[in-house]
Amino acid sequence: MPAAKLIVITGVTRGLGRAMVGEFISQGQTVAGCGRSKSAVAELIKEFPEPHSFSEVDVASDAEVRAWAANVLSDQGAPDLLLNNAAVINRSAKLWQVTADEFGRVIDVNIKGVANVIRHFVPAMIKEGRGVIVNFSSGWGRSVDADVAPYCATKWAIEGLTLALAQELPSGMAAAPLNPGIINTEMLQSCFGESANGYMGPDEWAKRAVPFLLKLGGRDNGKQLTV
């Protein structure tokens, strides 16, 4: 049986992140995850003990990410697969109706949060000369819609940021933006309402996505991926 890979995932306390945790572990991988919900992190620690690890972290805080990354790298080593999944969406509203604070929070989590995680994990991956970074984008990172302009802006930014990162990595490594498709999560419900129920849930999605993610390698560098 092949050795377990170390999978680092942000935003593990709900939605796609939470679903991926269970699926990766069921397939024999080791997970180090973070999320903002203290109670949900505690539940993950109880359900999935060592060698897995879970921490309360706000990815928008460079200091919190730095401390988390230092602990993971010290205890578990550099990740084989780094998944920047954590994100928030604005309350559905016209752009001029979104407050400066709300707009700033979407930017801070969805763009700066990804950069913070890359800043503190990727150097260790480069030192090892291996690893794949997947930054979660969206269908709204390649198209747009009304009432979600701040979210669209961040996901278009993730596409560009990731493609630029792909050009900076050494041969053998990979960075790719991933559109996970339309999944019935709290985030989708916030803008789709009851029609979100017509789409697959996170657990069903994870069963399809996790094998796909585990197969990614250097050949996928700079590809705009879709599950």
C-alpha positions as CSV (number, residue, x, y, z in Angstrom):
1,M,0.0,0.0,0.0
2,P,1.5,3.4,-1.0
3,A,2.5,5.8,1.8
4,A,-0.1,8.2,2.9
5,K,0.0,11.7,1.4
6,L,-0.2,14.8,3.6
7,I,-3.2,16.9,2.5
8,V,-3.4,20.4,3.9
9,I,-6.9,21.9,3.6
10,T,-8.3,25.3,4.6
11,G,-11.9,25.9,5.5
12,V,-12.5,22.4,6.9
13,T,-15.4,23.1,9.3
14,R,-18.2,23.2,6.7
15,G,-19.1,22.6,3.1
16,L,-16.6,21.2,0.7
17,G,-13.8,21.3,3.1
18,R,-15.5,19.2,5.7
19,A,-16.6,16.7,3.1
20,M,-13.1,16.4,1.7
21,V,-11.6,15.7,5.2
22,G,-13.7,12.6,5.6
23,E,-13.1,11.4,2.0
24,F,-9.4,11.9,2.1
25,I,-9.1,10.1,5.4
26,S,-11.3,7.2,4.2
27,Q,-8.8,6.8,1.3
28,G,-5.9,6.4,3.7
29,Q,-4.5,10.0,3.5
30,T,-3.3,12.2,6.4
31,V,-5.1,15.5,6.7
32,A,-4.0,18.8,8.4
33,G,-6.9,21.3,8.3
34,C,-8.0,24.6,9.6
35,G,-11.2,26.5,10.0
36,R,-12.7,29.4,12.0
37,S,-15.2,27.5,14.1
38,K,-13.8,26.5,17.4
39,S,-16.5,24.0,18.1
40,A,-16.3,22.4,14.7
41,V,-12.5,22.1,14.9
42,A,-13.0,20.4,18.3
43,E,-15.4,17.9,16.7
44,L,-12.9,17.1,13.9
45,I,-10.1,16.5,16.5
46,K,-12.4,14.1,18.3
47,E,-13.5,12.3,15.2
48,F,-10.2,12.1,13.5
49,P,-7.3,11.8,16.0
50,E,-3.6,11.8,15.2
51,P,-1.9,11.6,12.8
52,H,-4.5,14.0,11.5
53,S,-4.5,17.6,12.9
54,F,-7.0,20.4,13.0
55,S,-6.6,24.0,14.1
56,E,-8.7,27.1,14.6
57,V,-7.3,29.6,12.1
58,D,-8.6,32.7,10.3
59,V,-6.7,32.5,7.0
60,A,-7.2,36.3,6.6
61,S,-4.7,36.7,9.5
62,D,-1.1,36.3,8.3
63,A,0.1,35.8,11.9
64,E,-2.4,33.0,12.5
65,V,-1.5,31.2,9.3
66,R,2.2,31.6,10.0
67,A,1.8,29.9,13.4
68,W,-0.4,27.1,12.0
69,A,2.0,26.4,9.1
70,A,5.0,26.3,11.5
71,N,3.3,23.7,13.6
72,V,2.2,21.6,10.6
73,L,5.6,21.7,9.0
74,S,7.4,20.9,12.2
75,D,5.1,18.0,13.2
76,Q,4.1,16.6,9.8
77,G,6.4,18.0,7.2
78,A,5.6,19.7,3.9
79,P,2.2,18.9,2.2
80,D,2.0,16.8,-0.8
81,L,-1.3,18.5,-1.7
82,L,-2.2,22.1,-0.5
83,L,-5.9,22.9,-1.0
84,N,-6.9,26.6,-0.5
85,N,-10.6,26.0,-0.1
86,A,-11.6,28.6,2.5
87,A,-13.8,31.3,1.2
88,V,-16.8,33.6,2.0
89,I,-19.4,35.2,-0.2
90,N,-21.0,38.6,0.1
91,R,-24.7,39.0,0.9
92,S,-26.5,39.0,-2.4
93,A,-26.7,42.7,-3.3
94,K,-25.8,45.2,-6.0
95,L,-22.2,46.2,-5.8
96,W,-22.9,49.7,-4.6
97,Q,-25.1,48.3,-1.7
98,V,-22.2,46.2,-0.3
99,T,-20.6,47.9,2.6
100,A,-16.8,48.6,2.7
101,D,-16.4,46.3,5.6
102,E,-18.2,43.4,3.9
103,F,-16.3,43.9,0.6
104,G,-13.1,44.0,2.6
105,R,-13.8,40.8,4.4
106,V,-14.5,38.9,1.1
107,I,-11.2,40.2,-0.3
108,D,-9.3,39.4,2.9
109,V,-10.4,35.8,3.1
110,N,-10.7,34.9,-0.6
111,I,-7.5,36.5,-1.9
112,K,-5.3,37.5,1.0
113,G,-6.1,34.3,2.8
114,V,-4.9,32.2,-0.1
115,A,-1.7,34.3,-0.4
116,N,-1.1,33.9,3.3
117,V,-1.3,30.1,3.1
118,I,1.0,30.0,0.0
119,R,3.5,32.3,1.7
120,H,3.9,30.0,4.7
121,F,3.6,26.5,3.2
122,V,5.0,26.7,-0.4
123,P,8.7,27.5,0.5
124,A,8.8,24.1,2.4
125,M,7.3,22.4,-0.6
126,I,9.8,24.0,-3.0
127,K,12.6,22.9,-0.6
128,E,11.3,19.3,-1.0
129,G,11.0,19.8,-4.7
130,R,7.5,18.4,-4.9
131,G,3.8,19.1,-4.2
132,V,0.6,20.4,-5.8
133,I,-1.2,23.6,-4.9
134,V,-4.9,23.8,-5.8
135,N,-6.6,27.2,-5.2
136,F,-10.4,26.8,-5.3
137,S,-12.0,29.1,-7.8
138,S,-15.6,29.0,-9.0
139,G,-17.7,29.1,-12.1
140,W,-17.9,32.8,-11.1
141,G,-14.1,32.9,-11.5
142,R,-14.6,32.4,-15.2
143,S,-18.0,34.0,-15.7
144,V,-20.1,36.6,-13.7
145,D,-23.6,37.2,-12.3
146,A,-25.4,40.0,-10.7
147,D,-25.4,40.5,-6.9
148,V,-22.2,38.6,-6.3
149,A,-19.7,41.1,-7.8
150,P,-17.3,41.0,-4.8
151,Y,-17.2,37.2,-4.9
152,C,-16.7,37.2,-8.6
153,A,-13.9,39.7,-8.3
154,T,-12.0,37.4,-5.8
155,K,-12.4,34.3,-7.9
156,W,-11.3,36.0,-11.1
157,A,-8.3,37.1,-9.0
158,I,-7.6,33.5,-7.9
159,E,-7.5,32.4,-11.5
160,G,-4.9,35.0,-12.3
161,L,-2.9,34.6,-9.1
162,T,-2.7,30.9,-9.6
163,L,-1.7,31.0,-13.2
164,A,1.1,33.4,-12.3
165,L,2.2,31.2,-9.4
166,A,2.4,28.3,-11.8
167,Q,5.1,30.1,-13.8
168,E,7.1,30.7,-10.6
169,L,7.3,27.1,-9.4
170,P,10.2,24.8,-10.1
171,S,9.8,21.9,-12.5
172,G,7.9,19.0,-11.1
173,M,5.5,21.1,-8.9
174,A,2.1,22.4,-9.9
175,A,-0.3,25.1,-9.1
176,A,-3.8,25.1,-10.6
177,P,-7.1,26.9,-10.1
178,L,-10.1,24.5,-9.6
179,N,-13.7,25.2,-10.4
180,P,-15.5,22.6,-8.2
181,G,-18.8,23.0,-10.0
182,I,-22.2,23.9,-8.5
183,I,-22.7,22.2,-5.1
184,N,-25.5,22.6,-2.6
185,T,-23.6,24.3,0.3
186,E,-24.6,27.1,2.7
187,M,-22.8,29.4,0.3
188,L,-24.8,28.4,-2.7
189,Q,-28.0,28.5,-0.6
190,S,-27.3,32.2,0.3
191,C,-27.6,33.2,-3.4
192,F,-29.7,30.4,-5.0
193,G,-32.2,29.9,-2.2
194,E,-34.3,26.8,-2.4
195,S,-33.2,26.0,-5.9
196,A,-29.8,25.0,-4.4
197,N,-31.5,21.8,-3.4
198,G,-31.5,20.7,-7.0
199,Y,-27.7,20.2,-6.9
200,M,-25.5,17.5,-5.4
201,G,-24.3,17.9,-1.8
202,P,-20.7,18.2,-0.6
203,D,-20.4,14.5,0.4
204,E,-21.4,13.3,-3.1
205,W,-19.1,15.8,-4.7
206,A,-16.1,14.8,-2.5
207,K,-16.4,11.2,-3.6
208,R,-15.8,12.4,-7.2
209,A,-13.3,15.2,-6.4
210,V,-10.9,13.5,-4.0
211,P,-9.7,10.8,-6.4
212,F,-9.4,13.5,-9.1
213,L,-7.3,15.7,-6.7
214,L,-5.0,12.8,-5.6
215,K,-4.1,12.1,-9.3
216,L,-2.8,15.7,-9.9
217,G,0.9,16.2,-10.5
218,G,3.5,18.3,-12.3
219,R,1.8,17.8,-15.6
220,D,-1.2,19.8,-14.4
221,N,0.8,23.0,-13.6
222,G,-1.1,26.0,-14.9
223,K,-4.2,24.1,-16.0
224,Q,-7.6,25.6,-15.3
225,L,-9.3,22.6,-13.8
226,T,-12.9,21.7,-13.3
227,V,-14.3,18.7,-11.3
